Amino acid sequence: MRRYFQRVRLLLPTVTLLIGFASVAAADPEIDRLLRSPIGKDWITNGGNLTNQRYSTLTQIDRTNVKQLKGAWMTRLKGSGLGGKYSFEGSPLVKDGVMYVITGNDDVFALDAKTGAFLWEYWSGIDQTISTVCCGWVNRGLAMGDGLLFFGQFDANVVALDMKTGKLAWKTAIEKWQDGYGITGAPLYYDGIVYSGITGGEFGVRGRLTALDAKTGEIKWRWYTLPGPGEIGSETWPAGTDHAMRGGATIWNTPALDPELGLVYFAVGNCGPDYDGSMREGDNLFCTSIVALKAKTGEYVWHFQQVHHDIWDYDAASPVVLFDTVINGEPRKGIAEAGRTGWVYILDRTNGKPLIGIEERPVPQDPRQKTAKTQPYPVGDAIVPQCAEGLPGYENYGCIFEPFWETPTLIQPSGIGGTNWSPMPYSPDTGYFYVPGTVRTSAFTRYGDKYVVGKRYVGGTQAAPIGTQMSGTFTAIDSKTNKIAWQHKTPYRIGGGGGSTVTAGGLVFRGEPDGNFLALDAKTGEELWRFQTGFGADAPPVVYEVDGEQFVAIGTGGNQLQGSAYGDALWVFSLNGKLGPLWPPPPPVTVAGPVGPIAPGTDAIKIGDQNVEYSYWPARTRIKAGTTVTFTNVGDIPHDASSMKQGEWTTGSLAKGESTSVTFSKPGIQYYICSPHPWMYGQIIVE
Ligand SMILES: [Cu+2]
């Protein structure tokens, strides 16, 4: 990859010429001005403004008075996105006293931001049989401009609604969900263009950033994250093969944009098949990378790859953050992204070179996986442990870049650890990034997978061993050193799509999967306020002002991957609030494995029943040897039940309504998981 820096240098003069780009007549001058400005009374895009900093300049609520914060209003969103298959990760947008919010079912509501009264509602009618959902039904938010609201849907359409009425303005299909594509990330609007990523990295898709005309929905250009033959990066894939064409590299989250440099930036997710690198020798660009393109044309400018030849599902899934800083007395333009590796990658956004330092170091090798010789190690601290400890029954274990083959190998942070989809706020007051992380071990196993259009294509699995602890960290990272300023150990997994926001009042607001909403001192980390919302309180909060009153809003609908209780509520807080806390919901599990009472004698197990898509009912059963157990999928998407001992038994993939029976003849304890969703556990005690 080193040779690409050559190209970066060649492109720099072009970048310099683009300064002044912002002065060109804009399509929506007011929104564009707000997008370029510090976040004030309105919150008009997912990350607050073009930087994704989530730093509000409002100061009415501060360290001295935050203890008085109470609920100003709480509105239930009419059952939208309510259920175990959904996560609520959208940040509400606010403009001129109107709040717009999207749920995990792609339904959109406009509310009076002061009272929570409904102004209009848009029900997506999204096909509930979509079977290419990787990681829960979720929508990470909206964008606005030209009088329209923009969002992506699960069915891979980008949609625009009239902001005044909620009526559909246009709808553009980027791809078909039947081919594995979907959209879960919030788009970015700027200067008449809507930028949208795409998901489907677990389904052998070809990732891309798509730029649409905001007024018409017409596709202006697309930039593929996986190079075609002869294109930049094609030499990092095996010559004469088409593996790159189904190599995933999707874009999970909202881009950022620097109008002065004229560049749009985004993070690219893992390579496909996720856990099988045997047929895709090379660094595999642009998997697990940060990429900069010319914002107007989509022309490549630079990239930085965080993990070469990724076989661990180490997505770059958190939104990139732009920030300006001073290093060694020199003003620098920075960009940062928090990875699943547990590191924050800090670069110069003019050229993609490390700002603090990132070293290429040799790593353990396995020729069968075609492992990369070296990997980038950022200077500074990781926010989660990067080595797994040994466990009984596991011969192999190791650290972050430990290779694996067919014998389960324990690795931390794992592809479900570190920072996943959650945003990372930045405060120019403290100079800190606020980084959520999940701490857990995964047992990685590689197996082959044949590519079939629209089917899962991951080539292996990672599952937390039964009985292992799962928790989290919330860390302030100093942007000048990439070192920990302060860190909280959290009892639950965070970073899987929840989030936080920082203010000029010196506060960090963040939710917990157990329903608590917290305010921390941004400088010291001290907890200053805590409020029980009654629902899983994970979504990234926002801060806004109406009629001189400052509000803090958070969607409390739970998060399927963090295990928090589901709901359909939106809570809004202010110093004049009157509403008190609710009873706590059931807390998330902290130990991997099947939960719930043991059902004696049950020989019928339902998958996805009782509105909990990713579950077995009962999760635990006790039977006599020789019993035949029937597994039936009553959920919406395909699932299976597969022995945690690889290859011992499996139901095979069951579509909605399908059943398969398995006979258990030998006494013993059987643990099983769903192979596409390895966080689903079941237990059968055979006597
Ligand atoms: Cu499943």
Residues whose N, C-alpha, C, O or C-beta is under 5 A from the ligand:
A	BS01	CU	P638 H639 D640 C674 H677
